[in-house]
Every structure is written in structure tokens, then in C-alpha cells.
Amino acid sequence: MKLSQIKELLREMDSLAFRLPDGQEVPRHFHLTEIGKVTKEFIDCGGNHRRDQAVNFQLFHAQDHEHRLAPQKLLQIIERSEKSLALDDLQIEVEYQGRTLEKFNLDFDGTHFLLTAKHTDCLAKDSCGIPSQKPGLAMADLGSSQGCSPKTGCC
């Protein structure tokens, strides 16, 4: 989700709810402890120089169980951050304390903001010899299972 998308959603919402990938809700008394612009400059395994940027939200919950961040307040914080940090309309990543500090992508299901898993990927598959897709096999090419036994190595 991009920054412009969350701003649109926040304008129409009455309350905030975030859900983790396992279905559990982030406690409603969470705090937004920071908004930042994260820049990652790196060399991929193919030797290509790359630069990624994202807007980072950090969520935290303490023992103040009555705390609630209103959508309009989050929108004000975002707008202030846009001005102070010169934020572009970047993808949002969310940090949240699980077993360790975890980073998530952000999505929306109509009710909850969804913290979705981030995954690694090879960015230079053509340089590393990693096929872009697994080769497909047609079932007809596999031959008959007649006479197949554990000793033949066919199954």
C-alpha cells in the first residue's frame, strides 16, 4: 500500500485496527511511535547497484490500555511527516515487535489494515542462473505408472 492510499482510507474511517499475518489483532491500544523514510542502497548478487525507499511506520503497544489512535490523528501525523521528511508517495512498511522486530507490507481488507509477510527474492536471476519460473511438466510426459515399484526409482 502506498502513502496516498492509506490517507484516502483514513479520511473515511472511524477507528483503526491492524491484523497480523496469523489473524491476531494488534492490540487496539497501540501507539505509532515513528514514521520515517527508509532508504536502502545496495548491490544485488548480479553486481547491480540498487536503491529502494519506503515509508516506515513503527507500531508499539504499552500498558496504557485506554489509548486509541484515531484515524484522523494518524492522518495528521502522516501529513506532518510528509512535510518534514519530504515523503514521496512510497510503499509503506510496518515494523512491529513480535519474537523480534518484524517488518511487514501493508494491505487493507475493508475493515482492518493487514500486516502481510515480506519475502526475499533474487533480483538478478538472469545473472545467477536461477530460472524465473519452475519448469512445467506435462502429466502425459511422465509415462505410465504400470510396473512402477519402489525398486525402479520411478516413485
N, C-alpha and C positions, 0 to 999 in steps of 0.2 A: 504494500500500500504506500502510496506517495503522500507527502505532506498535504497537498491540496485536497486529496480525497478525505483524509481524517478531518480536516477543517470543515468540509461540506457536511460530513456526518454529524460532527459535534454541534453544528448550528440547529439540528433537528432533534437532538436527544434531550431527555430529561434526567438520565442517570448514566453512570459509566459502569461497565462490567467487562472484565478481561477473563478469558478462559485459557488455561494451559493445554498443551497438546494431549495430555492424558484425560481431559474432560473436567478436571478440577478448576474451580474458580479461584482467581487471585482474590484474597480477602478484600471485601469492599472498603475496608479502611486503609487501603494502600495510599502511599504518597508518591508523587512524581518528584524524585529527588534531583533530577537533572534532565536537561535537553541539550544536546550537543551536536556538533558536526564532526563526524569521524572521517578522516582521510587515511586510506591505506595505499601506500605506494610500494610496489614490489616487482620482482622479476619472476615470471612463471617458469615452469620446467622446460619450456622451449626457448628460453632466453628473451622473451618479450617483456618490455617494460610496461607495467600497467599501473593504473591509478583508479581506485574505487572510492566513492564518497557516499555517506548515508547520514541521515538524521537519526540520532540515538536518543531514545527515551529510557530512563532508568526508573523502574518501579521498586518500591520498598514498602514493607508494612511493619509497623511497630506495635506497641501495646495500647495505642490510643484508639480503641475500638469504635469510638463515636465519629472519628474523622471520615469525611466523604469529600472527594474531589468532584465538583460539579463540572459537567461538560463545558459550560460557559467559562469557568475558571481555567480549565485546560486550554481552551481556545485562546484566552488572553495570554497565557504563558507562552503558547506557540507563537502568537503574533509578536510578542515582545522579543522572543528568541530569534525570530526571522530578521528583525531589525538589528538587534545587537550582534548577531553572528553572521549576517548576510547569507541566510539559508536559501538555497535553491529548492526547487520542487523535487526533492530527492526521495528515494525509498526510505522507509522507516525501519529501523531495527530496534528491538526492545531488549533491554537487559533486565534479568530478574534472578533473584537468589534462589536457586534450587539446591542440589547437592553441592554445587559450586556456582559461580556466577555464570549464567547461561544466556546466550543470545538467541533471539527469535525473530522471524519475519512477522509481519502484522497483516491480518486479514479481518473481515467483518462478515458475520452471518445474519445480519438484520437485527440482532439483539446484543450480541457480545462481540467485543474485539477479540480475535483469536490470535494467540501466540502460536505460531506454527514453526515447526522444526526447520533449521537451516542445515544445508548439506554441502559437503565439499564436492568439487569436481575438478577434473583436469582441464585446464584452459588451453592447452596446446596439444590436443590429441593427435593432430597431424604430425607433430614433431616427436612424439613419444611412441608412436606405433600403436596407440590404443584405438580400436575401431570405434566409430561414432555410434554404431548400433550393433547389437549382438547379431551374428549371422542367423538367419531363419532356416529351419529345416522343414521340408515338406514331409508329412507323415508317410506319403507314398514312397518316398526315397529311403525310408528306414528298413524296408523289406518285411518279409513275413516273420511272424513270431513262431511259426511252426518249427519244431525241432530245437527251440531255444531252451537251454538248460544252464544252470549256474556255471557249469564247467566250460561252456563255449565262450564265455565273456560277452555275450550279446545282451545280457540283462543284469 
